[in-house]
Amino acid sequence: MKTYQVNQQGYYGPYGGAYVPEILHRCVEELQNSYVKVLESSAFQKEYGQLLRDYAGRPSPLYYARRLSEKYGCKIYLKREDLNHTGSHKINNTLGQILLAKHMGKTRIIAETGAGQHGVASATVCALMDMPCVVYMGKTDMERQRSNVEKMRLLGATVIPVTSGNMTLKDATNEAIRDWCCNPADTYYIIGSVVGPHPYPDMVARLQSIISGEIRQQLNEKTERPEPDYLIACVGGGSNAAGTLYHFLEKPNVKIILAEAGGFGISSGMSAATIHLGREGILHGAYTLVMQDEDGQITEPYSISAGLDYPGIGPVHAYLSHTKRAAFLSVNDEEALQAAYELTRLEGIIPALESAHALGCLNKVTFKPEDVVVVTISGRGDKDMETYIQAFNKQAKTPTVLS
């Protein structure tokens, strides 16, 4: 039977691997040799489970969205990762990785962030564990996510603005890797998504798999069936999606729909839809699909959503596209904004801009009345209020979808 999980060499089909500078080989090899043993140990599972429950607030609810269901003619459930401590799914990963860092004897944490949610989650767990934290964030993202920058600083993290490239997530990741190269002995790099060299894509997916494990149990309790007809999530690097899919990948009856950030449209030159626009190449230590020109130079991505503004994608998602296990839809800025306004007015839930892209898939699919659809709301919209308000005020009247 075909498997969609990583193999022993760190690949999902042709995608993945560990392409790192020589100075990091020992660090990555150490991580490869220890992460499964640590994550599967009873001591880790006990401490991690307790923190997820008592600190992060898990399990997150699976909410039946009645009015949204009525509009789209199916049964829509929302996996409420926005209700976690720090406001997104990111805390699932950072709690697990900082426990691993302590086990490995690391004393300094670095992280990258785009929308700021991973940065906040990293700063949060560092405060919890009394460890210094340095977060790299593109200057552009710092300006559009100011509240998260202030949260990180309040938590004690040092936030370093990155001014190279278009000053977004790709550039922040570049700087974090440079830091890691300069401080390999004492530094642990908490990568925020299913990107980077092996074992990060698999490790992050394992830590985020709590999402699909809960979906399976909660759906069975609510509908007496453990599997939905559809799973929908947004993808930038793709960690919330990887967590949403993890326990369902080998279930062919579960249809998977993943939303990419279309920006101004995939033909506009202002997009972050890597599956649609990318070609095979190496980015941040992994062989995957990458937005690049004919000379192999990275093409700058664009999205209204800072968390999806990335020119690559996790190797697991590249493989899901390659094997056609998942359908990838491009959702542009305006479609995401309208989907966010719709959820806000119909259900009283303001989603993060990233999650709004997943919601933007609903009117692109024809559902049957009996279909059970689970959409992961990966984060809350507090951080995006300035963007929402500016866009809302530019409209001459209330959006048509809300009338």
C-alpha positions in Angstrom: 0.0 0.0 0.0 1.3 3.5 -0.9 2.4 5.5 2.2 2.5 9.2 2.4 4.8 9.3 5.4 8.5 10.0 5.4 10.9 7.1 4.6 14.0 6.3 6.6 16.2 8.5 4.4 13.9 11.5 5.1 12.0 11.6 1.8 8.4 11.8 0.7 8.8 10.1 -2.7 11.3 12.4 -4.4 10.9 15.3 -2.0 12.6 16.0 1.3 16.2 15.2 2.4 18.7 17.3 4.3 20.7 19.7 2.2 22.6 21.8 4.8 26.0 23.5 5.1 28.8 21.3 6.4 28.8 23.1 9.8 25.2 22.0 10.4 25.6 18.3 9.4 26.4 17.3 13.0 23.5 19.2 14.4 21.0 17.8 11.9 22.4 14.3 12.3 22.1 14.5 16.0 18.5 15.6 15.6 17.8 12.8 13.1 19.2 10.2 15.5 17.3 11.4 18.6 13.9 12.8 17.7 11.8 9.6 17.2 13.2 8.0 20.4 12.5 11.2 22.4 9.0 11.9 21.0 7.9 8.3 21.5 9.3 7.9 25.0 6.9 7.7 27.9 8.5 10.5 29.8 8.1 12.9 26.8 4.6 11.8 26.1 3.6 12.4 29.7 5.1 15.9 29.9 4.0 16.9 26.4 0.4 15.6 27.0 0.1 17.4 30.3 1.3 20.7 28.7 -1.0 20.4 25.8 -3.9 19.8 28.1 -3.2 22.1 31.1 -1.2 24.9 29.3 -2.3 25.0 25.7 -5.9 24.2 26.5 -6.4 21.0 24.3 -8.4 19.4 23.1 -9.6 22.2 20.8 -13.3 22.1 20.0 -14.8 20.6 16.8 -17.6 23.0 16.2 -20.6 22.4 14.0 -21.1 25.6 12.0 -24.8 25.6 11.4 -25.3 28.8 9.4 -22.2 28.1 7.3 -23.5 24.6 6.7 -26.9 26.0 5.6 -25.2 28.3 3.1 -23.0 25.6 1.4 -25.5 22.8 1.6 -23.5 20.3 3.6 -22.3 19.6 7.2 -19.4 21.9 8.0 -17.3 21.4 11.2 -14.6 23.8 12.2 -11.5 22.5 14.0 -10.9 25.5 16.4 -7.1 25.7 16.6 -7.7 29.5 17.1 -8.8 28.8 20.6 -5.4 27.4 21.7 -3.2 29.4 24.0 -1.3 32.0 21.8 -4.1 31.9 19.3 -3.1 29.2 16.8 -1.9 25.7 16.2 1.7 26.8 16.5 1.8 26.1 20.3 1.5 22.3 19.6 4.8 22.3 17.8 6.8 24.7 20.0 5.9 22.9 23.2 7.2 19.6 21.7 10.3 21.1 20.2 11.4 22.9 23.3 11.1 19.7 25.3 13.3 18.1 22.7 15.8 21.0 22.9 16.1 20.6 26.6 16.6 16.8 26.2 19.5 17.5 23.8 21.1 20.0 26.2 20.6 23.1 24.1 20.5 26.4 26.0 19.5 29.0 23.4 16.4 29.0 21.1 16.0 30.7 17.7 13.0 30.8 15.4 11.7 32.4 12.3 8.2 33.9 11.9 6.0 35.4 9.2 2.6 36.2 10.6 4.1 36.2 14.1 2.1 33.3 15.5 5.1 30.9 15.5 7.3 33.7 17.0 4.8 34.3 19.8 4.5 30.5 20.4 8.3 30.2 20.5 8.7 33.2 22.8 5.9 31.8 25.0 7.5 28.4 25.5 10.9 30.0 26.1 9.4 32.1 28.9 7.8 29.0 30.3 11.1 27.1 30.2 13.3 30.0 31.2 15.4 29.9 28.0 16.6 32.9 25.8 14.8 33.3 22.5 15.8 35.1 19.3 13.1 35.5 16.7 13.9 36.6 13.1 11.1 38.4 11.3 11.0 40.3 8.0 10.6 44.0 8.4 7.6 44.0 6.1 5.9 41.4 8.3 6.8 43.3 11.5 5.0 46.3 10.2 1.8 44.4 9.3 1.9 42.2 12.4 2.8 44.8 15.1 0.7 43.3 17.8 2.6 40.0 17.6 5.9 41.8 17.6 5.0 43.5 20.9 3.8 40.2 22.4 7.1 38.5 21.6 9.0 41.4 23.2 6.8 41.4 26.2 7.5 37.6 26.6 11.2 38.4 26.7 12.2 37.4 23.2 14.7 39.4 21.1 13.0 40.2 17.7 15.5 40.9 14.9 14.1 42.7 11.8 15.3 41.2 8.5 15.8 43.7 5.7 16.9 41.4 2.9 14.8 40.4 -0.1 11.1 41.4 0.3 11.6 41.2 4.0 9.1 38.4 4.7 9.1 34.8 5.8 11.7 33.4 3.3 14.2 36.1 4.4 13.5 35.5 8.1 14.2 31.8 7.6 17.5 32.6 5.7 18.7 34.7 8.7 17.7 32.1 11.2 19.7 29.5 9.4 22.7 31.8 9.3 22.4 32.2 13.0 22.3 28.5 13.5 25.4 28.1 11.4 27.3 30.5 13.6 26.0 28.9 16.9 25.6 25.2 16.3 26.8 24.0 19.7 24.3 25.6 22.1 21.5 26.7 19.8 18.3 24.8 18.9 16.3 26.1 15.9 12.5 25.7 16.4 11.3 25.6 12.8 7.7 26.6 12.6 6.4 24.5 9.7 6.9 21.2 7.8 9.8 22.7 5.9 13.6 22.6 6.3 16.0 19.6 6.3 14.9 16.2 7.6 13.8 15.5 10.3 11.9 18.8 10.7 9.1 18.1 8.2 8.3 14.8 9.9 8.9 16.0 13.4 6.6 19.0 13.0 3.9 16.8 11.3 4.1 14.4 14.2 3.7 17.2 16.8 0.8 18.7 14.9 -0.9 15.3 14.4 -2.7 15.9 17.6 -5.1 17.9 15.4 -6.2 14.9 13.2 -6.2 12.6 16.2 -8.7 14.8 17.9 -10.8 15.3 14.7 -11.1 11.5 14.4 -12.3 11.1 18.0 -14.5 14.2 18.1 -16.2 13.4 14.8 -16.9 9.9 15.9 -18.6 11.3 19.0 -20.7 13.8 17.1 -21.6 11.8 14.0 -20.7 8.2 14.9 -18.2 8.1 12.0 -14.5 8.8 12.5 -13.8 10.0 9.0 -15.1 13.1 7.2 -15.8 13.3 3.5 -13.6 16.3 3.1 -10.7 17.9 5.0 -9.8 21.5 4.2 -6.8 23.5 5.4 -4.5 26.3 4.2 -0.9 25.8 3.2 2.1 28.1 3.2 4.8 25.8 4.6 1.9 23.7 5.7 2.1 22.6 9.3 -1.6 23.0 10.2 -2.5 21.1 7.1 0.0 18.3 7.8 -1.5 18.0 11.3 -5.0 18.0 10.0 -4.3 15.3 7.4 -1.9 13.1 9.4 -4.2 10.3 10.5 -6.3 10.4 7.3 -3.6 10.2 4.6 -4.0 6.5 4.1 -7.9 6.7 4.0 -8.7 7.1 0.3 -12.3 8.0 0.9 -11.3 11.2 2.7 -10.9 13.9 0.1 -8.3 16.5 0.8 -8.5 20.1 -0.3 -5.6 22.5 0.5 -5.7 26.3 -0.1 -2.7 28.2 -1.4 -2.4 32.0 -1.3 -3.2 33.2 -4.8 -2.4 36.8 -4.0 -3.6 38.9 -6.9 -4.0 35.8 -9.0 -1.6 33.0 -10.1 -0.9 34.8 -13.4 -0.4 38.2 -11.9 3.2 37.9 -10.8 2.0 38.7 -7.3 1.2 35.3 -5.8 2.4 32.6 -3.3 0.8 29.6 -4.9 3.8 27.3 -5.0 2.1 24.2 -6.2 0.7 26.1 -9.1 3.8 28.1 -9.9 6.7 26.2 -8.5 9.3 23.9 -10.0 11.5 21.3 -8.2 14.5 22.7 -6.4 16.1 23.1 -3.0 14.9 25.6 -0.5 16.0 25.9 3.2 17.5 22.4 3.3 14.8 20.4 1.5 14.2 19.3 -2.1 10.6 20.4 -2.8 8.6 22.7 -5.1 10.0 26.2 -5.2 8.9 29.4 -6.9 11.9 30.3 -9.1 12.9 31.8 -12.4 14.6 30.0 -15.3 18.0 30.6 -13.7 17.0 29.0 -10.4 16.7 32.3 -8.5 13.9 32.4 -5.9 10.9 34.4 -7.1 9.6 36.7 -4.4 6.1 35.6 -3.3 3.2 37.8 -2.4 0.1 37.3 -0.2 -2.0 39.5 1.9 -1.4 36.8 4.6 2.0 37.0 6.2 1.9 33.3 7.2 1.4 32.1 3.6 3.8 34.4 2.0 6.5 31.7 1.3 8.0 30.7 -2.1 8.2 26.9 -1.2 6.0 24.3 0.4 6.6 21.3 2.8 7.9 18.2 0.9 5.0 16.2 2.2 2.6 18.6 0.4 4.7 18.5 -2.8 4.3 14.7 -2.7 0.6 14.9 -2.1 0.3 17.1 -5.2 2.7 14.8 -7.1 0.5 11.7 -6.3 -2.8 13.6 -6.6 -3.7 12.6 -3.1 -4.7 16.2 -2.4 -6.3 18.9 -4.5 -4.7 22.4 -4.2 -6.8 25.4 -4.9 -5.6 28.9 -5.3 -7.5 31.5 -3.2 -6.7 35.1 -3.9 -6.6 38.0 -1.5 -10.1 39.2 -2.1 -11.6 35.7 -1.9 -9.9 35.2 1.5 -11.1 38.6 2.8 -14.7 37.8 1.8 -14.5 34.3 3.4 -13.3 35.9 6.6 -16.1 38.5 6.7 -18.6 35.7 6.0 -17.5 33.5 8.9 -17.4 36.6 11.1 -21.0 37.5 10.3 -22.5 34.0 10.0 -20.8 32.3 13.0 -19.3 35.1 15.1 -15.7 33.8 14.6 -13.0 36.1 13.2 -10.4 33.9 11.6 -6.8 34.6 10.9 -6.1 35.6 7.3 -4.3 32.3 6.8 -7.4 30.3 7.8 -9.6 32.6 5.7 -7.9 31.1 2.6 -9.1 27.6 3.7 -12.6 29.0 4.1 -12.3 30.5 0.6 -12.4 27.0 -0.8 -16.0 26.4 0.2 -17.5 28.1 -2.7 -15.1 26.4 -5.2 -16.5 22.9 -4.4 -19.9 21.4 -5.0 -20.9 19.4 -1.9 -23.7 16.9 -1.3 -26.1 17.5 1.6 -24.8 14.5 3.4 -21.1 15.4 3.1 -19.2 16.0 6.3 -16.6 18.7 5.8 -13.9 19.6 8.4 -12.2 23.0 8.0 -9.2 23.8 10.2 -9.3 27.3 11.6 -5.6 27.4 12.3 -5.5 30.8 14.0 -7.6 33.7 15.3 -7.9 37.1 13.5 -6.8 39.4 16.3 -3.4 39.9 14.6 -5.1 40.8 11.3 -7.6 43.4 12.5 -5.8 46.3 10.9 -5.8 44.6 7.5 -9.4 43.6 7.9 -10.5 47.1 8.9 -8.6 48.8 6.1 -10.0 46.4 3.5 -13.5 46.7 4.9 -13.5 50.5 5.0 -12.3 50.6 1.3 -15.5 48.9 0.2 -18.3 51.3 -0.7 -20.9 49.0 0.9 -21.1 45.8 2.9 -19.8 42.8 1.0 -22.4 41.1 -1.2 -21.8 37.8 0.5 -23.1 39.3 3.8 -26.3 40.8 2.5 
